[in-house]
Amino acid sequence: MASLVGQKAPAFKLDACLKGEFKQVSLEDYKGKWLVVAFYPLDFTFV
Amino acid sequence: MIGVSIDSKFSHKAWMESPRAKGGIGGLTIPLLADLNKTMSRDYGVLLEGPGIALRGTFFIDGDGVVQAEAVNNTAIGRDGDDILRTLLAAQESKKGVVCPMNWKKGRDAINPKEAAKYFEKNAK
């Protein structure tokens, strides 16, 4: 898989949970800000 | 910072409400995204197509939406918070037109490419 470094991050808009509330989160929400995206395999496994 | 897995938002909620002593992540203050159709994991190149789950990929995206750094660990290799912070700070510093050398930490000199000789004179051991 080619690196994404230097390329536009793929856009996304997904359902999310934050502090017990459901909301949608998109890449657009972070325009003008730094964002760290952390993928992980599954909930309830060891992070 | 945001977390992403292929679990549903309901699973995320349950996990976020489980105490840490029970394997939960109670008190987490970042959103967890539900990549149920696995499109985002695939788009970022971290989806394991066989088991259908994502590797531990970390992506540092600047304010213009450009990826400035990435790191991908196999599923059994957890990340290091200090390392993530260091990469983020170095990526931010690099936006000032400087180069963050090996072992750079926040507060240390970065290299101005136009005056690299000055850096080496000052920092060479």
Backbone of each chain as nested JSON, in Angstrom:
{
  "chains": [
    {"id": "A", "residues": [
      {"number": 1, "name": "MET", "atoms": {"N": [0.853, -1.201, 0.0], "CA": [0.0, 0.0, 0.0], "C": [0.879, 1.237, 0.0]}},
      {"number": 2, "name": "ALA", "atoms": {"N": [0.601, 2.132, -0.928], "CA": [1.389, 3.362, -1.021], "C": [1.117, 4.265, 0.184]}},
      {"number": 3, "name": "SER", "atoms": {"N": [2.122, 5.038, 0.526], "CA": [1.969, 5.973, 1.645], "C": [1.046, 7.125, 1.258]}},
      {"number": 4, "name": "LEU", "atoms": {"N": [0.344, 7.64, 2.242], "CA": [-0.532, 8.8, 2.015], "C": [0.189, 10.113, 2.301]}},
      {"number": 5, "name": "VAL", "atoms": {"N": [1.422, 10.018, 2.798], "CA": [2.143, 11.23, 3.193], "C": [2.311, 12.158, 1.991]}},
      {"number": 6, "name": "GLY", "atoms": {"N": [1.936, 13.421, 2.2], "CA": [2.02, 14.414, 1.141], "C": [0.772, 14.49, 0.289]}},
      {"number": 7, "name": "GLN", "atoms": {"N": [-0.159, 13.563, 0.53], "CA": [-1.406, 13.565, -0.236], "C": [-2.563, 14.071, 0.618]}},
      {"number": 8, "name": "LYS", "atoms": {"N": [-3.621, 14.483, -0.056], "CA": [-4.842, 14.861, 0.651], "C": [-5.381, 13.647, 1.389]}},
      {"number": 9, "name": "ALA", "atoms": {"N": [-5.757, 13.83, 2.638], "CA": [-6.341, 12.733, 3.401], "C": [-7.691, 12.365, 2.799]}},
      {"number": 10, "name": "PRO", "atoms": {"N": [-7.978, 11.059, 2.659], "CA": [-9.286, 10.655, 2.146], "C": [-10.412, 11.218, 3.025]}},
      {"number": 11, "name": "ALA", "atoms": {"N": [-11.421, 11.777, 2.381], "CA": [-12.549, 12.352, 3.129], "C": [-13.346, 11.256, 3.816]}},
      {"number": 12, "name": "PHE", "atoms": {"N": [-13.983, 11.61, 4.923], "CA": [-14.846, 10.655, 5.618], "C": [-15.935, 11.423, 6.354]}},
      {"number": 13, "name": "LYS", "atoms": {"N": [-17.032, 10.764, 6.574], "CA": [-18.122, 11.283, 7.413], "C": [-18.827, 10.075, 7.989]}},
      {"number": 14, "name": "LEU", "atoms": {"N": [-18.655, 9.869, 9.288], "CA": [-19.166, 8.643, 9.908], "C": [-19.899, 8.944, 11.212]}},
      {"number": 15, "name": "ASP", "atoms": {"N": [-20.789, 8.017, 11.58], "CA": [-21.401, 8.066, 12.911], "C": [-20.3, 7.863, 13.937]}},
      {"number": 16, "name": "ALA", "atoms": {"N": [-20.452, 8.545, 15.059], "CA": [-19.43, 8.445, 16.098], "C": [-20.083, 8.554, 17.461]}},
      {"number": 17, "name": "CYS", "atoms": {"N": [-19.32, 8.173, 18.469], "CA": [-19.769, 8.342, 19.846], "C": [-18.761, 9.212, 20.57]}},
      {"number": 18, "name": "LEU", "atoms": {"N": [-19.256, 10.244, 21.255], "CA": [-18.381, 11.121, 22.041], "C": [-19.079, 11.432, 23.355]}},
      {"number": 19, "name": "LYS", "atoms": {"N": [-18.443, 11.028, 24.434], "CA": [-18.962, 11.288, 25.78], "C": [-20.431, 10.871, 25.906]}},
      {"number": 20, "name": "GLY", "atoms": {"N": [-20.746, 9.678, 25.394], "CA": [-22.089, 9.131, 25.545], "C": [-23.097, 9.612, 24.527]}},
      {"number": 21, "name": "GLU", "atoms": {"N": [-22.714, 10.586, 23.689], "CA": [-23.639, 11.127, 22.689], "C": [-23.25, 10.623, 21.299]}},
      {"number": 22, "name": "PHE", "atoms": {"N": [-24.277, 10.399, 20.464], "CA": [-24.017, 10.028, 19.074], "C": [-24.001, 11.282, 18.211]}},
      {"number": 23, "name": "LYS", "atoms": {"N": [-23.04, 11.36, 17.311], "CA": [-22.953, 12.488, 16.385], "C": [-22.228, 12.027, 15.13]}},
      {"number": 24, "name": "GLN", "atoms": {"N": [-22.236, 12.868, 14.108], "CA": [-21.449, 12.554, 12.918], "C": [-20.15, 13.337, 12.971]}},
      {"number": 25, "name": "VAL", "atoms": {"N": [-19.084, 12.706, 12.537], "CA": [-17.771, 13.352, 12.517], "C": [-17.207, 13.225, 11.104]}},
      {"number": 26, "name": "SER", "atoms": {"N": [-16.734, 14.35, 10.559], "CA": [-16.176, 14.323, 9.209], "C": [-14.818, 15.008, 9.181]}},
      {"number": 27, "name": "LEU", "atoms": {"N": [-14.071, 14.758, 8.124], "CA": [-12.771, 15.415, 7.954], "C": [-12.964, 16.931, 7.892]}},
      {"number": 28, "name": "GLU", "atoms": {"N": [-14.056, 17.341, 7.275], "CA": [-14.383, 18.779, 7.145], "C": [-14.406, 19.482, 8.499]}},
      {"number": 29, "name": "ASP", "atoms": {"N": [-14.86, 18.758, 9.537], "CA": [-14.963, 19.355, 10.875], "C": [-13.62, 19.864, 11.376]}},
      {"number": 30, "name": "TYR", "atoms": {"N": [-12.541, 19.337, 10.807], "CA": [-11.203, 19.647, 11.32], "C": [-10.42, 20.569, 10.39]}},
      {"number": 31, "name": "LYS", "atoms": {"N": [-11.12, 21.172, 9.443], "CA": [-10.476, 22.107, 8.523], "C": [-9.801, 23.216, 9.332]}},
      {"number": 32, "name": "GLY", "atoms": {"N": [-8.541, 23.492, 9.034], "CA": [-7.823, 24.539, 9.759], "C": [-7.209, 24.073, 11.062]}},
      {"number": 33, "name": "LYS", "atoms": {"N": [-7.434, 22.799, 11.401], "CA": [-6.862, 22.254, 12.647], "C": [-6.054, 21.001, 12.325]}},
      {"number": 34, "name": "TRP", "atoms": {"N": [-5.148, 20.68, 13.206], "CA": [-4.435, 19.408, 13.092], "C": [-5.334, 18.299, 13.602]}},
      {"number": 35, "name": "LEU", "atoms": {"N": [-5.221, 17.128, 12.961], "CA": [-6.029, 15.98, 13.362], "C": [-5.158, 14.726, 13.37]}},
      {"number": 36, "name": "VAL", "atoms": {"N": [-5.243, 13.981, 14.456], "CA": [-4.589, 12.67, 14.504], "C": [-5.688, 11.612, 14.433]}},
      {"number": 37, "name": "VAL", "atoms": {"N": [-5.608, 10.745, 13.427], "CA": [-6.581, 9.665, 13.251], "C": [-5.917, 8.358, 13.678]}},
      {"number": 38, "name": "ALA", "atoms": {"N": [-6.529, 7.674, 14.634], "CA": [-5.959, 6.415, 15.138], "C": [-6.913, 5.257, 14.852]}},
      {"number": 39, "name": "PHE", "atoms": {"N": [-6.534, 4.414, 13.909], "CA": [-7.312, 3.196, 13.642], "C": [-6.897, 2.117, 14.641]}},
      {"number": 40, "name": "TYR", "atoms": {"N": [-7.862, 1.276, 15.022], "CA": [-7.55, 0.129, 15.879], "C": [-8.469, -1.015, 15.469]}},
      {"number": 41, "name": "PRO", "atoms": {"N": [-8.091, -2.254, 15.804], "CA": [-8.843, -3.41, 15.265], "C": [-10.285, -3.496, 15.751]}},
      {"number": 42, "name": "LEU", "atoms": {"N": [-10.494, -3.536, 17.045], "CA": [-11.835, -3.794, 17.587], "C": [-11.989, -3.207, 18.984]}},
      {"number": 43, "name": "ASP", "atoms": {"N": [-13.222, -2.798, 19.313], "CA": [-13.537, -2.405, 20.683], "C": [-13.334, -3.613, 21.607]}},
      {"number": 44, "name": "PHE", "atoms": {"N": [-13.144, -3.346, 22.872], "CA": [-13.041, -4.379, 23.906], "C": [-11.857, -5.323, 23.7]}},
      {"number": 45, "name": "THR", "atoms": {"N": [-10.892, -4.898, 22.88], "CA": [-9.634, -5.638, 22.807], "C": [-8.589, -4.761, 23.465]}},
      {"number": 46, "name": "PHE", "atoms": {"N": [-7.403, -5.234, 23.557], "CA": [-6.367, -4.474, 24.252], "C": [-5.867, -3.36, 23.357]}},
      {"number": 47, "name": "VAL", "atoms": {"N": [-5.964, -2.124, 23.807], "CA": [-5.451, -0.991, 23.032], "C": [-4.107, -0.658, 23.579]}}
    ]},
    {"id": "B", "residues": [
      {"number": 1, "name": "MET", "atoms": {"N": [-7.874, 14.606, 18.135], "CA": [-7.608, 13.197, 17.886], "C": [-8.926, 12.436, 17.818]}},
      {"number": 2, "name": "ILE", "atoms": {"N": [-9.004, 11.474, 16.898], "CA": [-10.187, 10.632, 16.802], "C": [-9.749, 9.176, 16.683]}},
      {"number": 3, "name": "GLY", "atoms": {"N": [-10.587, 8.268, 17.16], "CA": [-10.33, 6.838, 17.019], "C": [-11.308, 6.261, 16.009]}},
      {"number": 4, "name": "VAL", "atoms": {"N": [-10.867, 5.235, 15.292], "CA": [-11.726, 4.607, 14.273], "C": [-11.584, 3.089, 14.338]}},
      {"number": 5, "name": "SER", "atoms": {"N": [-12.717, 2.389, 14.388], "CA": [-12.695, 0.936, 14.194], "C": [-13.942, 0.558, 13.409]}},
      {"number": 6, "name": "ILE", "atoms": {"N": [-14.045, -0.726, 13.056], "CA": [-15.179, -1.17, 12.239], "C": [-16.393, -1.54, 13.113]}},
      {"number": 7, "name": "ASP", "atoms": {"N": [-16.297, -1.216, 14.41], "CA": [-17.432, -1.474, 15.306], "C": [-18.528, -0.417, 15.117]}},
      {"number": 8, "name": "SER", "atoms": {"N": [-19.733, -0.74, 15.61], "CA": [-20.849, 0.207, 15.534], "C": [-20.713, 1.286, 16.599]}},
      {"number": 9, "name": "LYS", "atoms": {"N": [-21.478, 2.371, 16.438], "CA": [-21.457, 3.434, 17.44], "C": [-21.99, 2.934, 18.781]}},
      {"number": 10, "name": "PHE", "atoms": {"N": [-22.851, 1.901, 18.73], "CA": [-23.398, 1.357, 19.971], "C": [-22.33, 0.578, 20.737]}},
      {"number": 11, "name": "SER", "atoms": {"N": [-21.509, -0.149, 19.979], "CA": [-20.384, -0.847, 20.601], "C": [-19.417, 0.171, 21.211]}},
      {"number": 12, "name": "HIS", "atoms": {"N": [-19.146, 1.244, 20.455], "CA": [-18.255, 2.297, 20.963], "C": [-18.787, 2.849, 22.29]}},
      {"number": 13, "name": "LYS", "atoms": {"N": [-20.114, 3.092, 22.316], "CA": [-20.717, 3.677, 23.517], "C": [-20.547, 2.733, 24.704]}},
      {"number": 14, "name": "ALA", "atoms": {"N": [-20.829, 1.443, 24.459], "CA": [-20.712, 0.461, 25.538], "C": [-19.271, 0.379, 26.042]}},
      {"number": 15, "name": "TRP", "atoms": {"N": [-18.323, 0.424, 25.104], "CA": [-16.902, 0.327, 25.477], "C": [-16.486, 1.565, 26.272]}},
      {"number": 16, "name": "MET", "atoms": {"N": [-17.003, 2.724, 25.832], "CA": [-16.642, 3.974, 26.488], "C": [-17.285, 4.093, 27.872]}},
      {"number": 17, "name": "GLU", "atoms": {"N": [-18.325, 3.286, 28.109], "CA": [-18.991, 3.336, 29.42], "C": [-18.507, 2.216, 30.34]}},
      {"number": 18, "name": "SER", "atoms": {"N": [-17.606, 1.362, 29.82], "CA": [-17.063, 0.282, 30.645], "C": [-15.838, 0.787, 31.405]}},
      {"number": 19, "name": "PRO", "atoms": {"N": [-15.745, 0.42, 32.67], "CA": [-14.596, 0.872, 33.45], "C": [-13.283, 0.273, 32.939]}},
      {"number": 20, "name": "ARG", "atoms": {"N": [-12.214, 1.027, 33.141], "CA": [-10.894, 0.596, 32.646], "C": [-10.47, -0.727, 33.279]}},
      {"number": 21, "name": "ALA", "atoms": {"N": [-10.85, -0.913, 34.551], "CA": [-10.462, -2.153, 35.243], "C": [-11.135, -3.377, 34.624]}},
      {"number": 22, "name": "LYS", "atoms": {"N": [-12.164, -3.141, 33.824], "CA": [-12.879, -4.242, 33.168], "C": [-12.577, -4.276, 31.674]}},
      {"number": 23, "name": "GLY", "atoms": {"N": [-11.499, -3.656, 31.256], "CA": [-11.141, -3.684, 29.841], "C": [-11.83, -2.613, 29.023]}},
      {"number": 24, "name": "GLY", "atoms": {"N": [-12.536, -1.71, 29.679], "CA": [-13.189, -0.61, 28.967], "C": [-12.267, 0.587, 28.851]}},
      {"number": 25, "name": "ILE", "atoms": {"N": [-12.829, 1.667, 28.326], "CA": [-12.054, 2.906, 28.219], "C": [-12.886, 4.071, 28.752]}},
      {"number": 26, "name": "GLY", "atoms": {"N": [-13.515, 3.808, 29.922], "CA": [-14.356, 4.827, 30.554], "C": [-13.611, 6.147, 30.702]}},
      {"number": 27, "name": "GLY", "atoms": {"N": [-14.324, 7.248, 30.4], "CA": [-13.728, 8.575, 30.545], "C": [-12.996, 9.062, 29.309]}},
      {"number": 28, "name": "LEU", "atoms": {"N": [-13.031, 8.281, 28.238], "CA": [-12.351, 8.71, 27.009], "C": [-12.98, 10.009, 26.497]}},
      {"number": 29, "name": "THR", "atoms": {"N": [-12.151, 10.971, 26.099], "CA": [-12.676, 12.28, 25.706], "C": [-12.527, 12.565, 24.214]}},
      {"number": 30, "name": "ILE", "atoms": {"N": [-12.158, 11.546, 23.426], "CA": [-12.103, 11.745, 21.969], "C": [-13.232, 10.935, 21.33]}},
      {"number": 31, "name": "PRO", "atoms": {"N": [-13.735, 11.398, 20.172], "CA": [-14.792, 10.626, 19.507], "C": [-14.251, 9.332, 18.912]}},
      {"number": 32, "name": "LEU", "atoms": {"N": [-15.079, 8.3, 18.949], "CA": [-14.765, 7.043, 18.259], "C": [-15.714, 6.912, 17.083]}},
      {"number": 33, "name": "LEU", "atoms": {"N": [-15.15, 6.724, 15.895], "CA": [-15.945, 6.659, 14.67], "C": [-16.281, 5.214, 14.312]}},
      {"number": 34, "name": "ALA", "atoms": {"N": [-17.487, 5.018, 13.815], "CA": [-17.973, 3.688, 13.468], "C": [-17.822, 3.478, 11.96]}},
      {"number": 35, "name": "ASP", "atoms": {"N": [-16.755, 2.78, 11.581], "CA": [-16.482, 2.527, 10.154], "C": [-17.107, 1.191, 9.761]}},
      {"number": 36, "name": "LEU", "atoms": {"N": [-18.408, 1.106, 9.936], "CA": [-19.124, -0.165, 9.751], "C": [-18.949, -0.746, 8.35]}},
      {"number": 37, "name": "ASN", "atoms": {"N": [-18.929, 0.104, 7.323], "CA": [-18.79, -0.443, 5.961], "C": [-17.316, -0.522, 5.531]}},
      {"number": 38, "name": "LYS", "atoms": {"N": [-16.413, -0.18, 6.457], "CA": [-14.961, -0.366, 6.268], "C": [-14.36, 0.509, 5.159]}},
      {"number": 39, "name": "THR", "atoms": {"N": [-15.137, 1.445, 4.659], "CA": [-14.646, 2.298, 3.579], "C": [-13.472, 3.165, 4.036]}},
      {"number": 40, "name": "MET", "atoms": {"N": [-13.601, 3.768, 5.23], "CA": [-12.533, 4.657, 5.698], "C": [-11.241, 3.867, 5.928]}},
      {"number": 41, "name": "SER", "atoms": {"N": [-11.361, 2.69, 6.57], "CA": [-10.173, 1.869, 6.818], "C": [-9.498, 1.483, 5.505]}},
      {"number": 42, "name": "ARG", "atoms": {"N": [-10.321, 1.171, 4.501], "CA": [-9.785, 0.792, 3.193], "C": [-9.137, 2.005, 2.508]}},
      {"number": 43, "name": "ASP", "atoms": {"N": [-9.812, 3.151, 2.572], "CA": [-9.287, 4.372, 1.946], "C": [-7.919, 4.758, 2.518]}},
      {"number": 44, "name": "TYR", "atoms": {"N": [-7.722, 4.502, 3.801], "CA": [-6.451, 4.859, 4.449], "C": [-5.429, 3.72, 4.36]}},
      {"number": 45, "name": "GLY", "atoms": {"N": [-5.826, 2.621, 3.717], "CA": [-4.87, 1.546, 3.465], "C": [-4.543, 0.689, 4.667]}},
      {"number": 46, "name": "VAL", "atoms": {"N": [-5.406, 0.69, 5.692], "CA": [-5.095, -0.071, 6.902], "C": [-6.026, -1.265, 7.113]}},
      {"number": 47, "name": "LEU", "atoms": {"N": [-6.945, -1.501, 6.15], "CA": [-7.884, -2.615, 6.329], "C": [-7.232, -3.942, 5.982]}},
      {"number": 48, "name": "LEU", "atoms": {"N": [-7.337, -4.899, 6.9], "CA": [-6.928, -6.277, 6.62], "C": [-8.134, -6.948, 5.981]}},
      {"number": 49, "name": "GLU", "atoms": {"N": [-8.06, -7.214, 4.677], "CA": [-9.243, -7.678, 3.949], "C": [-9.722, -9.043, 4.431]}},
      {"number": 50, "name": "GLY", "atoms": {"N": [-8.802, -9.894, 4.893], "CA": [-9.199, -11.222, 5.372], "C": [-10.107, -11.129, 6.592]}},
      {"number": 51, "name": "PRO", "atoms": {"N": [-9.546, -10.764, 7.727], "CA": [-10.368, -10.665, 8.945], "C": [-11.319, -9.466, 8.936]}},
      {"number": 52, "name": "GLY", "atoms": {"N": [-11.105, -8.501, 8.051], "CA": [-12.024, -7.369, 7.956], "C": [-11.891, -6.36, 9.082]}},
      {"number": 53, "name": "ILE", "atoms": {"N": [-10.707, -6.303, 9.672], "CA": [-10.459, -5.313, 10.729], "C": [-9.266, -4.449, 10.338]}},
      {"number": 54, "name": "ALA", "atoms": {"N": [-9.097, -3.344, 11.06], "CA": [-8.035, -2.398, 10.705], "C": [-6.77, -2.633, 11.513]}},
      {"number": 55, "name": "LEU", "atoms": {"N": [-5.637, -2.372, 10.874], "CA": [-4.36, -2.324, 11.573], "C": [-4.332, -1.082, 12.457]}},
      {"number": 56, "name": "ARG", "atoms": {"N": [-3.328, -0.981, 13.328], "CA": [-3.209, 0.205, 14.193], "C": [-2.487, 1.32, 13.43]}},
      {"number": 57, "name": "GLY", "atoms": {"N": [-3.229, 1.936, 12.534], "CA": [-2.675, 3.021, 11.723], "C": [-2.91, 4.363, 12.39]}},
      {"number": 58, "name": "THR", "atoms": {"N": [-1.876, 5.214, 12.369], "CA": [-1.975, 6.558, 12.937], "C": [-1.618, 7.563, 11.849]}},
      {"number": 59, "name": "PHE", "atoms": {"N": [-2.506, 8.531, 11.619], "CA": [-2.302, 9.505, 10.549], "C": [-2.351, 10.915, 11.116]}},
      {"number": 60, "name": "PHE", "atoms": {"N": [-1.368, 11.736, 10.728], "CA": [-1.266, 13.12, 11.192], "C": [-1.641, 14.022, 10.024]}},
      {"number": 61, "name": "ILE", "atoms": {"N": [-2.783, 14.702, 10.144], "CA": [-3.353, 15.479, 9.04], "C": [-3.323, 16.96, 9.4]}},
      {"number": 62, "name": "ASP", "atoms": {"N": [-2.753, 17.784, 8.507], "CA": [-2.651, 19.216, 8.808], "C": [-3.96, 19.948, 8.502]}},
      {"number": 63, "name": "GLY", "atoms": {"N": [-3.972, 21.24, 8.764], "CA": [-5.189, 22.035, 8.629], "C": [-5.691, 22.165, 7.201]}},
      {"number": 64, "name": "ASP", "atoms": {"N": [-4.832, 21.854, 6.236], "CA": [-5.243, 21.863, 4.83], "C": [-5.725, 20.485, 4.371]}},
      {"number": 65, "name": "GLY", "atoms": {"N": [-5.754, 19.527, 5.294], "CA": [-6.22, 18.191, 4.939], "C": [-5.158, 17.319, 4.297]}},
      {"number": 66, "name": "VAL", "atoms": {"N": [-3.886, 17.702, 4.45], "CA": [-2.8, 16.92, 3.856], "C": [-2.158, 16.046, 4.94]}},
      {"number": 67, "name": "VAL", "atoms": {"N": [-1.914, 14.782, 4.603], "CA": [-1.275, 13.86, 5.54], "C": [0.209, 14.217, 5.645]}},
      {"number": 68, "name": "GLN", "atoms": {"N": [0.68, 14.508, 6.85], "CA": [2.077, 14.897, 7.05], "C": [2.924, 13.773, 7.639]}},
      {"number": 69, "name": "ALA", "atoms": {"N": [2.282, 12.81, 8.259], "CA": [3.015, 11.658, 8.802], "C": [2.036, 10.512, 8.976]}},
      {"number": 70, "name": "GLU", "atoms": {"N": [2.557, 9.303, 8.957], "CA": [1.716, 8.134, 9.211], "C": [2.582, 7.035, 9.803]}},
      {"number": 71, "name": "ALA", "atoms": {"N": [1.962, 6.199, 10.587], "CA": [2.649, 5.034, 11.147], "C": [1.63, 3.926, 11.233]}},
      {"number": 72, "name": "VAL", "atoms": {"N": [2.005, 2.729, 10.813], "CA": [1.075, 1.603, 10.846], "C": [1.717, 0.452, 11.606]}},
      {"number": 73, "name": "ASN", "atoms": {"N": [1.04, 0.031, 12.676], "CA": [1.503, -1.108, 13.475], "C": [0.601, -2.303, 13.228]}},
      {"number": 74, "name": "ASN", "atoms": {"N": [1.179, -3.483, 13.321], "CA": [0.357, -4.685, 13.3], "C": [-0.544, -4.689, 14.533]}},
      {"number": 75, "name": "THR", "atoms": {"N": [-1.565, -5.521, 14.508], "CA": [-2.605, -5.436, 15.534], "C": [-2.082, -5.663, 16.95]}},
      {"number": 76, "name": "ALA", "atoms": {"N": [-1.001, -6.41, 17.096], "CA": [-0.512, -6.754, 18.438], "C": [0.491, -5.74, 18.989]}},
      {"number": 77, "name": "ILE", "atoms": {"N": [0.745, -4.663, 18.227], "CA": [1.742, -3.681, 18.672], "C": [1.051, -2.364, 18.998]}},
      {"number": 78, "name": "GLY", "atoms": {"N": [0.907, -2.095, 20.277], "CA": [0.231, -0.879, 20.718], "C": [1.076, 0.356, 20.471]}},
      {"number": 79, "name": "ARG", "atoms": {"N": [0.395, 1.481, 20.442], "CA": [1.093, 2.758, 20.204], "C": [1.662, 3.344, 21.485]}},
      {"number": 80, "name": "ASP", "atoms": {"N": [2.469, 4.379, 21.317], "CA": [3.066, 5.088, 22.447], "C": [2.61, 6.548, 22.401]}},
      {"number": 81, "name": "GLY", "atoms": {"N": [1.951, 6.986, 23.47], "CA": [1.42, 8.352, 23.496], "C": [2.486, 9.41, 23.309]}},
      {"number": 82, "name": "ASP", "atoms": {"N": [3.631, 9.222, 23.951], "CA": [4.723, 10.199, 23.828], "C": [5.204, 10.282, 22.385]}},
      {"number": 83, "name": "ASP", "atoms": {"N": [5.241, 9.141, 21.722], "CA": [5.701, 9.089, 20.341], "C": [4.709, 9.8, 19.413]}},
      {"number": 84, "name": "ILE", "atoms": {"N": [3.422, 9.611, 19.669], "CA": [2.394, 10.289, 18.869], "C": [2.506, 11.799, 19.055]}},
      {"number": 85, "name": "LEU", "atoms": {"N": [2.666, 12.231, 20.315], "CA": [2.771, 13.663, 20.601], "C": [4.013, 14.255, 19.954]}},
      {"number": 86, "name": "ARG", "atoms": {"N": [5.125, 13.53, 20.05], "CA": [6.378, 14.014, 19.46], "C": [6.233, 14.2, 17.939]}},
      {"number": 87, "name": "THR", "atoms": {"N": [5.596, 13.224, 17.292], "CA": [5.406, 13.328, 15.839], "C": [4.499, 14.506, 15.487]}},
      {"number": 88, "name": "LEU", "atoms": {"N": [3.434, 14.691, 16.269], "CA": [2.522, 15.81, 16.015], "C": [3.25, 17.149, 16.174]}},
      {"number": 89, "name": "LEU", "atoms": {"N": [4.02, 17.285, 17.255], "CA": [4.74, 18.543, 17.502], "C": [5.792, 18.797, 16.421]}},
      {"number": 90, "name": "ALA", "atoms": {"N": [6.461, 17.729, 15.978], "CA": [7.469, 17.882, 14.923], "C": [6.797, 18.262, 13.605]}},
      {"number": 91, "name": "ALA", "atoms": {"N": [5.637, 17.668, 13.33], "CA": [4.912, 17.997, 12.106], "C": [4.478, 19.457, 12.125]}},
      {"number": 92, "name": "GLN", "atoms": {"N": [4.027, 19.916, 13.29], "CA": [3.613, 21.323, 13.425], "C": [4.82, 22.246, 13.27]}},
      {"number": 93, "name": "GLU", "atoms": {"N": [5.939, 21.866, 13.888], "CA": [7.16, 22.671, 13.805], "C": [7.629, 22.779, 12.351]}},
      {"number": 94, "name": "SER", "atoms": {"N": [7.487, 21.669, 11.613], "CA": [7.98, 21.64, 10.233], "C": [7.237, 22.636, 9.347]}},
      {"number": 95, "name": "LYS", "atoms": {"N": [6.042, 23.043, 9.781], "CA": [5.254, 24.017, 9.013], "C": [5.877, 25.406, 9.067]}},
      {"number": 96, "name": "LYS", "atoms": {"N": [6.826, 25.599, 9.999], "CA": [7.509, 26.891, 10.096], "C": [8.673, 26.977, 9.116]}},
      {"number": 97, "name": "GLY", "atoms": {"N": [8.791, 25.966, 8.253], "CA": [9.861, 25.988, 7.259], "C": [11.171, 25.437, 7.778]}},
      {"number": 98, "name": "VAL", "atoms": {"N": [11.117, 24.765, 8.921], "CA": [12.326, 24.165, 9.475], "C": [12.243, 22.643, 9.368]}},
      {"number": 99, "name": "VAL", "atoms": {"N": [13.385, 22.004, 9.623], "CA": [13.471, 20.549, 9.565], "C": [13.725, 20.027, 10.969]}},
      {"number": 100, "name": "CYS", "atoms": {"N": [12.919, 19.082, 11.413], "CA": [13.113, 18.497, 12.742], "C": [14.001, 17.264, 12.61]}},
      {"number": 101, "name": "PRO", "atoms": {"N": [15.223, 17.332, 13.151], "CA": [16.14, 16.212, 12.97], "C": [15.796, 15.021, 13.856]}},
      {"number": 102, "name": "MET", "atoms": {"N": [16.553, 13.941, 13.669], "CA": [16.425, 12.752, 14.503], "C": [16.495, 13.147, 15.972]}},
      {"number": 103, "name": "ASN", "atoms": {"N": [15.632, 12.564, 16.773], "CA": [15.601, 12.793, 18.218], "C": [15.186, 14.207, 18.608]}},
      {"number": 104, "name": "TRP", "atoms": {"N": [14.68, 14.987, 17.636], "CA": [14.168, 16.323, 17.98], "C": [13.037, 16.193, 18.987]}},
      {"number": 105, "name": "LYS", "atoms": {"N": [13.014, 17.114, 19.952], "CA": [11.898, 17.198, 20.899], "C": [11.467, 18.651, 20.973]}},
      {"number": 106, "name": "LYS", "atoms": {"N": [10.231, 18.902, 21.369], "CA": [9.721, 20.257, 21.522], "C": [10.643, 21.035, 22.454]}},
      {"number": 107, "name": "GLY", "atoms": {"N": [11.024, 22.23, 22.027], "CA": [11.925, 23.065, 22.835], "C": [13.361, 23.014, 22.337]}},
      {"number": 108, "name": "ARG", "atoms": {"N": [13.688, 21.936, 21.59], "CA": [15.042, 21.845, 21.034], "C": [15.095, 22.566, 19.69]}},
      {"number": 109, "name": "ASP", "atoms": {"N": [16.329, 22.878, 19.257], "CA": [16.502, 23.549, 17.974], "C": [16.075, 22.638, 16.83]}},
      {"number": 110, "name": "ALA", "atoms": {"N": [15.369, 23.249, 15.868], "CA": [15.145, 22.581, 14.589], "C": [16.138, 23.211, 13.606]}},
      {"number": 111, "name": "ILE", "atoms": {"N": [16.242, 22.618, 12.434], "CA": [17.236, 23.107, 11.467], "C": [16.567, 23.998, 10.43]}},
      {"number": 112, "name": "ASN", "atoms": {"N": [17.063, 25.234, 10.329], "CA": [16.652, 26.099, 9.226], "C": [17.529, 25.727, 8.037]}},
      {"number": 113, "name": "PRO", "atoms": {"N": [16.928, 25.179, 6.966], "CA": [17.75, 24.691, 5.845], "C": [18.685, 25.745, 5.277]}},
      {"number": 114, "name": "LYS", "atoms": {"N": [18.317, 27.022, 5.417], "CA": [19.169, 28.098, 4.877], "C": [20.357, 28.373, 5.782]}},
      {"number": 115, "name": "GLU", "atoms": {"N": [20.248, 27.956, 7.034], "CA": [21.328, 28.216, 7.996], "C": [21.716, 26.933, 8.713]}},
      {"number": 116, "name": "ALA", "atoms": {"N": [21.784, 25.835, 7.963], "CA": [22.045, 24.532, 8.573], "C": [23.399, 24.501, 9.287]}},
      {"number": 117, "name": "ALA", "atoms": {"N": [24.381, 25.231, 8.728], "CA": [25.726, 25.231, 9.331], "C": [25.663, 25.717, 10.772]}},
      {"number": 118, "name": "LYS", "atoms": {"N": [24.841, 26.735, 11.016], "CA": [24.7, 27.278, 12.381], "C": [24.228, 26.203, 13.347]}},
      {"number": 119, "name": "TYR", "atoms": {"N": [23.249, 25.395, 12.902], "CA": [22.705, 24.341, 13.754], "C": [23.811, 23.349, 14.111]}},
      {"number": 120, "name": "PHE", "atoms": {"N": [24.59, 22.955, 13.11], "CA": [25.606, 21.932, 13.373], "C": [26.728, 22.464, 14.26]}},
      {"number": 121, "name": "GLU", "atoms": {"N": [27.082, 23.739, 14.068], "CA": [28.122, 24.334, 14.927], "C": [27.68, 24.341, 16.372]}},
      {"number": 122, "name": "LYS", "atoms": {"N": [26.388, 24.653, 16.579], "CA": [25.873, 24.781, 17.95], "C": [25.606, 23.426, 18.595]}},
      {"number": 123, "name": "ASN", "atoms": {"N": [25.118, 22.464, 17.796], "CA": [24.602, 21.231, 18.384], "C": [25.508, 20.005, 18.243]}},
      {"number": 124, "name": "ALA", "atoms": {"N": [26.591, 20.109, 17.464], "CA": [27.478, 18.957, 17.297], "C": [28.138, 18.626, 18.627]}},
      {"number": 125, "name": "LYS", "atoms": {"N": [28.206, 17.346, 18.933], "CA": [28.812, 16.959, 20.21], "C": [30.265, 16.572, 19.987]}}
    ]}
  ]
}
